[in-house]
Amino acid sequence: MGIEIEHYQELSVELPRTIERKADFLAEVTTKKGEALILQVEFQTQDDLKMLERMMLYHALLFGKFQKPIKQMVIYLGKQPSKMRTTLKSEELFEGFTLLSLQALQAKTFLEADAPEMILLALLTDYEGEQSQQVLRSIIERLQAKSNPTELKKYLQQLLLLSRIRQLEGLTFKMIENMPIDYKIEDSLLFKKGEEKGMEKGEKKGKQKILTALKCLKEGKSHKETALVSGLTLEEVKALDAVN
């Protein structure tokens, strides 16, 4: 993002999930020039020094709902001169956000990092499907080199979680079991969750399904038939067969 950080402190702030606001006057307007906009008018009997922030929130909510230009006005009814701010400073303006797509970056950039948290993100970068096995192996080897045994277990659990984003959990399970490391897949939070009640959103992809798929493949069943029997996706079955 181009920010040179001297110091930082993480903030643990729970933002409100439900925001209810009722405008004093709200209308959809078409001007004589043919311009369609949303008109909001608020009436204030007291001088509210937080009015600008309130109107900014209104603006965000209204634009999110109507996707049209918003015109706002506050009519002040108080006796004393108002001290309300009416304009945002340049640093307060919302001008968009920075978008960083990991899929557009090269895996090598993250694999060469020293921090295990960075190495893990290589799984979400730009590589072809057939390179999945190679990338996963490199990630696990780099995690071994950059963490102690206790930390390694934590990072492998995080790797299993990240693998779901790319639908590679089946391949990841298999590769971790095959790597020369002291790690029991049964101890992972992801496996226990999958074994007890299935993955979130109904995706039941625990170890038993993987074992069922491996058994089907050993018996010579097709990828499609194995997927139907085990409950894994066709892509996961193909990935398991590739490393089996």
Secondary structure, DSSP 8 states (H G I E B T S, - for coil): -----S----------S------SEEEEEE-TT--EEEEEEEEESS--TTHHHHHHHHHHHHHHHH-S-EEEEEEE--SS------S--GGG---------GGGSBHHHHHT-SSHHHHHGGGGSB--GGGHHHHHHHHHHHHHHHS-HHHHHHHHHHHHHHHTTTT-HHHHHHHHHHSSS---GGGSHHHHHHHHH-SGGG----HHHHHHHHHHHHTT--HHHHHHHH---HHHHHHHHHH-
